[in-house]
Amino acid sequence: MDNATLPCPPPPTKLPPPRVGAPVKAAPPAVAPIAKAVVKFGTFDDAPIGNRILLYGPGGIGKTTLACAMPGPVAFVDLDESLKILLPRLESLGLKDNIVPVHGITSWAAMRSALQSDGWEGIKSIVIDTGTKAEELAIAWMFANIKEKGVTVSRMEDYGYKSGYRHLFDTFNLLLGDLDAHVRAGRNVVLICHECAAKVPNPQGLDWIRYEPRLAQDDKNCQLRYRTKEWADHVFAFLYDVNVAKDGKGQGSGTRTVYTNELPHCMAKSRTTHGVIPVYDGQEKAFWANIFN
């Protein structure tokens, strides 16, 4: 074949010159293999563990007296300052010697410091009366210590959009952690609360109203009431017995009942018992004997 008929090779491709100062991509670092942990299995030990109890109900029904009948000695944090008024009744019920008052608790910091201190050996139960008052102390501590853009606040509304309620959730959660340490040490803890009427969202139909512990409950930022319910092993609704007649009118004689499982009219739960338990005057210790088997 004539060489003149051969095709000419294409001209060489000319690469653009490198950019001055262009970063050079380094190779990704080698990923070190994750050390495998060894799973550990064991058996249940004989160390005692306490119960987390949330007890709530209307004022004057006998929440404090019932809590004083817990397995003792009972260390009593009297935030509501009602214990001295009840001393004659507690003495008549044989409960006075079961109680050890915790003095000097006038602030959120003082309460947490006391719970974290040494010297709780021999105490079998701890009562905080009330969690509702403890929440007020937590809010006062927040105002003094958690500032908004460097400025001290005096109202929840002074914080950013509902962030005050988030601060309250985080602050109160620290108290539950302090109490957890005592539970792991074998002590029972009781958080007494007042009651409130709250609307319950019902995905299956109409909402309804029920009794719940009076703790903060802000839809998304501070579901403190539900958090405390989850924390507790027992949520006891201590309520007066009311019979509702056909005409819708309520009648009662002053008898009292503790509800241990959730019903349409009250928030409640228990890990160890179910149903309703009547509470009779002078039989408060028998109530706890039933709960603790």
C-alpha positions in Angstrom: 0.0 0.0 0.0 1.2 3.5 -0.8 2.4 5.4 2.3 0.5 8.4 1.1 -2.8 6.7 1.7 -2.1 5.9 5.4 -4.1 8.0 7.9 -2.3 10.5 10.0 -2.1 10.0 13.8 -4.1 12.4 15.9 -2.1 15.3 17.4 -1.1 14.7 21.1 -3.6 16.0 23.7 -2.2 19.0 25.4 -2.9 19.0 29.2 -3.6 22.4 30.9 -0.8 23.6 33.1 -1.3 23.0 36.8 -2.8 25.9 38.8 -0.3 27.6 41.0 -1.1 27.1 44.6 -3.9 24.6 43.9 -4.5 22.3 47.0 -3.4 18.8 46.6 -6.0 16.3 47.8 -4.5 14.1 50.4 -5.4 10.4 50.5 -8.1 9.7 53.2 -6.6 8.5 56.4 -6.7 4.8 57.1 -9.6 3.9 59.4 -8.4 2.0 62.4 -10.4 -1.2 63.0 -12.9 -0.9 65.9 -11.8 -3.0 68.9 -14.3 -5.6 69.6 -15.7 -5.5 73.1 -16.4 -8.7 75.0 -20.0 -9.1 76.2 -20.3 -9.9 79.9 -23.0 -12.1 81.3 -23.8 -12.5 85.0 -26.4 -13.4 87.5 -28.7 -11.3 89.7 -27.0 -10.4 93.0 -28.7 -10.1 96.4 -28.1 -6.4 96.8 -31.4 -4.6 97.6 -32.8 -2.0 95.3 -35.3 0.7 96.2 -38.6 1.8 94.7 -39.2 5.0 92.9 -42.7 6.2 93.9 -44.7 9.2 92.7 -47.6 9.8 95.0 -50.2 12.5 94.2 -53.6 13.6 95.2 -55.7 16.6 96.5 -54.6 18.6 99.5 -55.6 17.2 102.8 -56.3 13.7 101.7 -53.4 12.2 103.7 -50.5 12.0 101.3 -47.9 13.0 103.9 -49.2 10.7 106.5 -49.2 7.8 104.1 -45.6 8.6 103.0 -44.5 8.7 106.7 -45.6 5.0 107.0 -43.0 3.9 104.4 -40.4 1.4 105.6 -38.3 3.4 108.1 -36.3 5.2 109.1 -37.9 7.7 106.7 -35.7 10.8 105.9 -38.3 13.5 105.3 -37.6 16.6 103.2 -40.4 18.9 104.3 -40.5 21.6 101.6 -44.2 22.3 102.3 -43.5 22.8 106.0 -46.5 20.7 107.0 -44.8 18.0 109.1 -44.9 19.8 112.5 -48.6 20.4 112.1 -49.1 16.7 111.6 -47.0 15.5 114.5 -49.9 14.9 116.9 -51.6 12.8 114.4 -48.5 11.0 113.4 -47.8 10.3 117.1 -51.3 8.9 117.6 -50.7 6.5 114.6 -47.3 5.4 115.9 -45.5 7.0 113.0 -43.6 9.8 114.7 -40.5 7.7 115.6 -40.4 6.4 112.0 -39.5 9.9 110.7 -36.1 11.7 110.5 -36.6 15.3 109.3 -33.9 16.6 107.0 -33.1 20.2 108.1 -31.8 23.1 106.2 -33.5 22.5 102.9 -34.6 25.9 101.7 -33.3 26.0 98.2 -32.7 23.9 95.1 -29.0 23.8 95.6 -29.3 22.9 99.3 -31.6 20.0 98.5 -29.3 18.6 95.8 -26.3 19.0 98.1 -28.0 17.2 100.9 -29.0 14.3 98.6 -25.4 14.0 97.3 -23.8 14.1 100.8 -22.6 11.2 102.9 -24.5 10.1 106.0 -27.5 8.3 104.6 -26.5 4.9 105.9 -29.4 3.3 107.8 -32.1 5.3 106.0 -34.6 3.1 104.2 -36.8 5.6 102.6 -36.6 9.3 101.4 -39.7 11.5 101.0 -39.8 14.8 99.3 -42.9 16.8 100.1 -43.7 18.1 97.6 -42.3 17.6 94.1 -44.6 20.6 93.1 -42.7 22.8 95.6 -39.4 21.3 94.4 -40.3 22.5 90.9 -40.7 26.0 92.2 -37.2 25.9 93.8 -35.8 24.6 90.5 -37.3 27.6 88.7 -35.9 30.1 91.3 -32.5 28.5 90.8 -32.8 28.9 87.0 -33.7 32.6 87.3 -30.6 33.2 89.4 -28.1 31.0 87.4 -29.3 30.6 83.8 -29.2 33.9 82.0 -30.8 34.9 78.7 -28.2 36.6 76.4 -26.2 37.5 79.5 -29.2 39.1 81.3 -30.7 37.7 84.5 -34.4 36.9 84.1 -37.3 36.9 86.5 -40.0 35.1 84.5 -40.2 32.1 82.3 -41.3 34.3 79.4 -38.0 36.2 79.6 -36.2 33.3 78.1 -36.2 32.7 74.3 -39.3 31.1 72.8 -40.3 28.5 75.4 -36.6 27.7 76.1 -37.3 28.4 79.8 -39.4 25.2 79.9 -36.5 23.3 78.4 -34.2 24.7 81.1 -36.7 23.5 83.7 -36.8 20.0 82.2 -33.1 19.7 82.3 -32.8 21.2 85.8 -35.5 19.0 87.4 -34.0 15.9 85.7 -30.9 16.4 87.8 -33.0 15.8 91.0 -34.3 12.5 89.5 -30.7 11.5 89.0 -29.8 12.3 92.6 -32.7 10.1 93.7 -31.6 7.3 91.4 -28.3 7.1 93.3 -30.3 6.4 96.5 -32.5 3.8 94.8 -29.4 1.9 93.6 -28.2 2.0 97.2 -31.3 0.2 98.3 -33.4 3.1 99.5 -37.0 3.8 98.5 -37.8 7.4 97.3 -41.2 9.0 97.4 -42.0 12.2 95.5 -45.3 13.7 96.7 -47.2 15.9 94.3 -50.4 17.9 94.3 -53.0 16.9 91.7 -54.3 18.8 88.7 -57.0 18.1 86.0 -55.4 17.7 82.6 -56.8 17.1 79.1 -55.6 13.8 77.6 -55.1 13.7 73.8 -56.9 10.7 72.3 -55.7 9.6 68.8 -58.7 7.2 68.6 -61.5 9.7 69.3 -62.5 12.5 71.7 -60.1 13.9 74.3 -61.0 13.6 78.0 -60.0 15.0 81.4 -58.2 13.1 84.1 -56.2 13.7 87.3 -52.4 14.0 86.9 -49.5 15.1 89.1 -49.1 18.8 89.1 -45.7 19.2 87.4 -44.9 21.3 84.3 -46.2 20.0 81.0 -45.5 22.0 78.0 -46.3 20.2 74.8 -42.8 19.8 73.3 -40.3 21.6 75.5 -41.0 20.4 79.0 -42.9 17.2 79.4 -41.8 17.0 83.0 -44.9 15.3 84.1 -44.5 12.4 81.7 -40.8 12.3 82.3 -41.4 11.8 86.0 -44.0 9.1 85.2 -41.5 7.2 83.1 -38.9 7.6 85.9 -41.2 6.2 88.6 -41.7 2.5 89.3 -45.0 3.4 90.8 -47.4 6.3 90.2 -50.1 6.2 92.8 -53.2 8.4 92.4 -54.6 8.9 96.0 -58.2 10.1 95.5 -61.5 10.4 97.4 -64.2 7.9 96.4 -66.9 9.6 94.4 -70.1 7.9 93.2 -71.6 9.6 90.1 -75.4 9.2 90.0 -77.5 8.9 86.8 -78.1 12.7 87.0 -74.4 13.3 86.8 -74.1 14.5 90.4 -71.2 13.2 92.5 -71.6 11.9 96.0 -68.9 10.8 98.5 -68.4 10.0 102.2 -64.7 10.8 102.6 -63.4 7.3 101.9 -60.1 7.1 100.1 -58.5 4.8 97.5 -55.1 4.5 95.8 -55.3 3.7 92.1 -52.2 1.7 90.9 -53.0 1.3 87.2 -54.1 3.8 84.6 -57.8 4.6 84.3 -59.7 7.2 82.2 -59.9 9.5 85.2 -56.4 9.2 86.6 -52.7 8.7 85.6 -51.3 5.7 87.5 -49.0 2.7 87.1 -47.1 0.1 89.1 -44.5 -2.5 88.3 -45.5 -4.8 91.0 -49.2 -4.5 91.8 -52.5 -3.6 90.0 -56.0 -2.6 90.9 -57.4 -0.3 93.6 -56.3 -0.3 97.2 -58.5 1.3 99.9 -56.7 3.3 102.5 -58.1 3.2 106.0 -57.2 5.5 109.0 -54.5 3.8 111.0 -53.7 1.2 108.3 -51.1 3.2 106.4 -48.3 0.7 107.2 -50.6 -2.1 105.9 -50.9 -0.3 102.6 -47.1 -0.4 102.1 -46.8 -3.9 103.3 -49.2 -4.8 100.4 -47.2 -2.9 97.9 -43.8 -4.3 99.0 -45.3 -7.8 99.5 
